[in-house]
Amino acid sequence: MLTQTQLVRPPLAPDPTSGSLTGSGPDRQVSAPTPTIEELAAATQVQRITRSVVQASLEVLGGSRPLQQLAEWLDPPSYERLQLRANLVRSLNRGASTGRPDHLLHRNVSVRSVRICRITETVYEASAVACENHRARAVALRLERRRGHWRVTALEIG
C-alpha cells in the first residue's frame, strides 16, 4: 500500500549550476531544446537586419540618408510613420533654435547593442540601443518573414 509521502513528488527547483529545473530523478530534468542550424542562421540574419534598419532609420531622421533606401525592409505603415516623423523632425529643426546646428542632429549614429527574441519561426522581436552625439536612443522592432523575406512590421524609436 502506498502512503501519502510516496505519492507526492518534490516540486521543481532551479539548479544553480545549470539554470535548468530539476526534480528528484533523471526524468524530472527540464532544459531548453538546442536550436537547429536553421534557427541559428535565422537569428543571425534577423540581428544583422535589425542593426542595419536601426542605423538607417536614425540616419533618415537626421537627413543624411533617403527614406527610399528602407522601402524593401519596412512594411507600408512603418514606412509612412517613419516618413511622417522625418518630415516632422526636419520642420521642427528649421523653426526652433536648439542651440545645436541642425546638421548635427541624428548624426554619427552607432548601434551599440541588439537583442532579439524569437516569437515563432517567422516572427522575431528585437530591441537596440543606438548612440548619437548627445544622446542614446532605444529602438524596438518586430520582424516577420513573408514570402522568404524579412520585413519590419513595427518600428518604435525612443
N, C-alpha and C positions, 0 to 999 in steps of 0.2 A: 504494500500500500504506500502511495506517495504522500508525503507530508507537504504542508504549505511552503516550507522553505525550499524544497526540491523543485517546486513548480515555478518559483519566481526567479527570473534571471536578473543579474545586476544590470543597471542602466548603462547605456553607452557613455563613456567619459573620454575627453580628449587625451590623446597620448602626447605628452610634452615633447618627445623626441621627434616624432614624425608628423604631428598635426592631424593625424587621422583619428577616427573614432574606433575605440577598441572595447571589447567586452570581456567575457570570461574565457572564450575559446577562440580557436583559429577561424571558426565560422562567423564570428562576430566582428571581424575587422572590415571596415568600410573605407575605401580610398577612392580618389578621383581617377577616372579612366585616363590612360595615356593617350594624348592626342595623336592622330594619324599624320602622315606626311602631308596629305591634302589640307588638313585643318591648320597645320603649321604654316604652309605656304599661303593659305588664305589670310591668316592673321598677319603675316609679314607684309603681304600686299596691302591689306587694309591700313596697317600702320604707316606705310610709305605714302599712300594716298592721303591719309589724314594729315600728315606732316606737310605735304605739298599744297593741299587745299587751304590749310590754315595760313601758311606763308603767303599764298597768292591772294587770299581774301583780305588780309590786312594790307597788302600792297595795293589792292584795288581801292580800299578805303583811303589810302594815302595818295592815290592818284598816280602812282608810279607803274601801274600795270592796268591794261584794259580788261574790263569785265568779260569781254567775249572769250578770253582765254579759259574761263571757267565754265563755259557753256556745256561742254561734254561731261563735266563732273557733277554739276548741280541740276536737280530737277527744276521744272519751271517755277514753282512757288518760292523755292530757296533762291533761285536766280533773281527773281523780281524783288524779293526782300533785300538782297544784298545791293541791287541796283538802286533801290529807293534810299537805303542807308548811305550809300556812297554819295548820291546826289545831295542828301541832307547834310552830310559832313562837309562837303565842298561849299555849299551855300552858307553854312554857319561859319566856316573858316574865312570866307570872304568878308562877311559882315561884322565879325567880332574882333576885338583886339585882345588876343590872349596873352600877349607878351612874348609869344614864341613865333618865329616866322612860320608861315603856312607850309612851306616846303619841308619842314622838319616833322610835321605831324604824321604818324604812322609810317615813319621811315626807319631804316636799319632794323627791321624786324628779324628776330631769330627765334625759332621754335625750340624751347628748352626741353620739354618733355611731352610724350604722347602715351596715353594709356588707352587700351581697348578692352572691350568686354563683348564676348560672343553671346548673342541672344538666341539666334537659331543659326542654321547652316548658311542662310542667305542674309542675315541681319546682324550688324555689329553696331555698338555704340562706342564712341570714342570721346576722350577729353584731351585737351592740350593746354600747355602754358606757353605763351609767346611773350617775349620781352621786346620793348621798343626803347627809344631814347630815354623817356621819362616815366615809363610805367610798365607794369606786367598785365597781361590780359589772359583771362580764361576763355576757352572756346570749347563748345560741346557740339558733337556731330552725331548724326545717325546715318549709317551707310547701308544700302540694300543692294543686293545683287539681282539685277534684272537682265535677262537675256545674255548672261555671261559677262556683264559689265557692271562694275561698282558705281553707284550714284549716291550722292549726298542728298538725303531727303529731308534733313533738318539741320540747320546751322544756326547756332546761337553764339554771338560774340559779346563777351562781357566788357 
